[in-house]
Amino acid sequence: MTEEKKIGEIKAELELLGTAVTKDTQAQVQAFIDRYAADERGGVQKIVATAEKRLEKFHAELERTESIKKYEKEYENYAYICGIDEVGRGPLAGPVVACAVILPKDCDILYINDSKKLSAAKREELYDEIMEKAVSVGLGFVGPERIDEINILQATYEAMREAVSKLDPQPDLLLNDAVTIPGLTQKQVPIIKGDAKSISIGAASIVAKVTRDRLMEEYDHMFPEYGFASNKGYGSAEHIAAIKQYGPTPIHRKSFIKNFL
């Protein structure tokens, strides 16, 4: 009988299901709630309330995820819809990285969002799931010398074209985060704040962010004075101070740091 089970044991039973409900555990969490809902002990009712909140949060995420499939559903007659985003337009050092992602029509990945709204740990977790489940992923990189040569906007377009070119199959519709990319023949749909409104663009933003962050962490080993592992090349006070003290590295954008030299 449930009343014979110690409260600590009931709590441990819930924790075994994980702190976040998933599609694999939602039925088990509901069964847990049903099993102990009639137990009148205050401690048990608190545990049941915790389980209910976790389940509510999961259902809210299911709804949010469905809502960010709006554009994918609107253009569902296109065979391969690609989301495109970039990271690294603003840093003083390192490349601009673009990613293009084609997700399956029945994509069931939860928690995809603008990469800036996610923790580093969550981005890493989603990166693995996106790479596993995506139909195709393409990456484009444009380095500091090229950025200095053609400017950051043109470099961003170049990285995006490279990312799209690496997709197999090639997409027939592009969902872009706010921009229209010159030099591509496919239909393009620019979406303001698209990384939070389109699951495909959100997935691209996560893969681009994780890819670039990992690269900057590698550069941190090569140039430890600049704090690239933490600042990712952005203009933190410590980074600017290091440029003034040690001078630029080969990965610095000369057109971005001239005021600090």
KEMI-884569 format. One record per residue (C-alpha): x, y, z; residue in three letters. Coordinates in steps of 0.05 Angstrom, whole numbers, padded with zeros to 5 digits, always signed. Layout:
! residues N
XYZala/...
END
This chain:
! residues 261
+00000+00000+00000met/+00025+00070-00016thr/+00018+00095+00056glu/+00068+00043+00079glu/+00122+00071+00034lys/+00167+00121+00067lys/+00166+00193+00041ile/+00240+00190+00026gly/+00230+00129-00017glu/+00174+00163-00055ile/+00218+00224-00067lys/+00275+00179-00092ala/+00225+00144-00139glu/+00208+00211-00171leu/+00281+00232-00176glu/+00297+00168-00213leu/+00252+00194-00269leu/+00297+00256-00277gly/+00285+00329-00260thr/+00260+00344-00331ala/+00203+00304-00362val/+00216+00276-00431thr/+00174+00241-00483lys/+00204+00176-00456asp/+00185+00190-00383thr/+00119+00229-00388gln/+00076+00167-00380ala/+00116+00144-00320gln/+00111+00213-00287val/+00035+00213-00298gln/+00031+00143-00268ala/+00072+00167-00208phe/+00023+00225-00198ile/-00037+00178-00203asp/-00005+00129-00155arg/+00007+00178-00099tyr/-00047+00231-00110ala/-00092+00201-00056ala/-00037+00197-00004asp/-00057+00251+00046glu/+00011+00259+00080arg/+00036+00331+00070gly/+00105+00309+00049gly/+00077+00263-00005val/+00030+00317-00030gln/+00091+00364-00039lys/+00126+00310-00079ile/+00064+00300-00122val/+00059+00375-00133ala/+00132+00376-00156thr/+00117+00320-00206ala/+00055+00358-00231glu/+00096+00421-00242lys/+00148+00383-00281arg/+00094+00352-00324leu/+00062+00420-00336glu/+00130+00448-00357lys/+00138+00391-00406phe/+00069+00402-00437his/+00084+00477-00442ala/+00148+00460-00480glu/+00110+00414-00527leu/+00064+00472-00543glu/+00122+00521-00552arg/+00158+00473-00598thr/+00096+00465-00641glu/+00089+00541-00644ser/+00160+00549-00673ile/+00143+00501-00730lys/+00096+00554-00758lys/+00140+00572-00818tyr/+00159+00500-00832glu/+00084+00483-00834lys/+00067+00543-00877glu/+00118+00521-00930tyr/+00109+00446-00920glu/+00099+00436-00995asn/+00174+00448-01004tyr/+00212+00383-00999ala/+00274+00408-00962tyr/+00268+00468-00917ile/+00333+00496-00891cys/+00343+00542-00831gly/+00405+00587-00832ile/+00438+00627-00777asp/+00507+00654-00760glu/+00548+00670-00699val/+00609+00714-00691gly/+00593+00779-00727arg/+00612+00822-00668gly/+00677+00792-00638pro/+00745+00823-00645leu/+00777+00755-00660ala/+00760+00690-00694gly/+00717+00672-00754pro/+00644+00685-00768val/+00610+00616-00771val/+00545+00602-00808ala/+00504+00539-00804cys/+00449+00512-00849ala/+00404+00456-00823val/+00350+00414-00856ile/+00308+00380-00803leu/+00261+00322-00817pro/+00188+00340-00828lys/+00168+00303-00765asp/+00223+00334-00722cys/+00210+00318-00649asp/+00269+00355-00616ile/+00247+00396-00556leu/+00279+00458-00525tyr/+00307+00487-00591ile/+00310+00562-00584asn/+00354+00622-00597asp/+00422+00595-00575ser/+00434+00657-00532lys/+00374+00638-00489lys/+00403+00569-00473leu/+00457+00548-00424ser/+00523+00522-00452ala/+00505+00453-00425ala/+00437+00453-00459lys/+00467+00477-00525arg/+00517+00419-00523glu/+00461+00369-00509glu/+00418+00397-00565leu/+00478+00400-00613tyr/+00486+00324-00606asp/+00411+00312-00617glu/+00408+00359-00678ile/+00469+00327-00710met/+00439+00258-00699glu/+00369+00273-00725lys/+00379+00326-00779ala/+00371+00307-00852val/+00433+00349-00867ser/+00478+00401-00833val/+00526+00449-00869gly/+00577+00496-00838leu/+00612+00556-00867gly/+00672+00593-00839phe/+00702+00660-00859val/+00765+00681-00822gly/+00794+00747-00799pro/+00834+00764-00861glu/+00774+00756-00906arg/+00730+00794-00858ile/+00780+00852-00860asp/+00781+00847-00936glu/+00707+00847-00952ile/+00673+00872-00887asn/+00634+00831-00836ile/+00567+00834-00872leu/+00595+00807-00937gln/+00636+00755-00898ala/+00572+00733-00864thr/+00537+00723-00931tyr/+00598+00685-00956glu/+00596+00638-00895ala/+00521+00627-00905met/+00530+00610-00979arg/+00585+00561-00960glu/+00540+00528-00907ala/+00483+00520-00957val/+00530+00492-01010ser/+00550+00435-00963lys/+00479+00410-00953leu/+00460+00344-00985asp/+00405+00343-01008pro/+00404+00416-01030gln/+00346+00456-01000pro/+00292+00487-01042asp/+00271+00537-00988leu/+00314+00578-00941leu/+00289+00606-00875leu/+00338+00660-00855asn/+00348+00698-00791asp/+00330+00769-00814ala/+00372+00772-00878val/+00366+00757-00952thr/+00430+00724-00977ile/+00454+00749-01044pro/+00478+00698-01095gly/+00431+00641-01079leu/+00377+00616-01126thr/+00330+00584-01075gln/+00268+00620-01048lys/+00287+00657-00984gln/+00242+00677-00926val/+00276+00727-00879pro/+00247+00724-00808ile/+00262+00777-00755ile/+00286+00741-00692lys/+00280+00678-00732gly/+00323+00637-00684asp/+00266+00641-00633ala/+00209+00634-00683lys/+00232+00577-00729ser/+00255+00509-00705ile/+00301+00503-00765ser/+00335+00571-00754ile/+00339+00556-00679gly/+00374+00490-00694ala/+00423+00526-00740ala/+00438+00578-00686ser/+00454+00524-00635ile/+00501+00485-00682val/+00536+00549-00704ala/+00545+00573-00632lys/+00572+00507-00606val/+00618+00499-00666thr/+00647+00569-00658arg/+00653+00564-00582asp/+00692+00500-00588arg/+00738+00532-00639leu/+00751+00592-00594met/+00767+00544-00536glu/+00820+00512-00581glu/+00849+00581-00596tyr/+00852+00594-00521asp/+00905+00539-00516his/+00945+00573-00571met/+00938+00644-00544phe/+00924+00637-00469pro/+00935+00710-00453glu/+00870+00734-00487tyr/+00817+00693-00450gly/+00786+00665-00513phe/+00754+00606-00476ala/+00711+00653-00435ser/+00702+00715-00480asn/+00698+00676-00546lys/+00734+00733-00580gly/+00685+00787-00559tyr/+00711+00853-00533gly/+00712+00842-00458ser/+00754+00889-00415ala/+00805+00834-00403glu/+00809+00818-00477his/+00820+00892-00496ile/+00873+00899-00441ala/+00909+00837-00469ala/+00909+00867-00540ile/+00940+00931-00512lys/+00992+00892-00472gln/+01010+00836-00520tyr/+00988+00862-00588gly/+00942+00825-00637pro/+00944+00751-00655thr/+00936+00722-00725pro/+00862+00710-00709ile/+00846+00782-00692his/+00806+00824-00741arg/+00850+00884-00756lys/+00791+00926-00778ser/+00758+00913-00710phe/+00816+00928-00664ile/+00850+00989-00694lys/+00823+01034-00638asn/+00859+00990-00586phe/+00928+00992-00617leu/
END
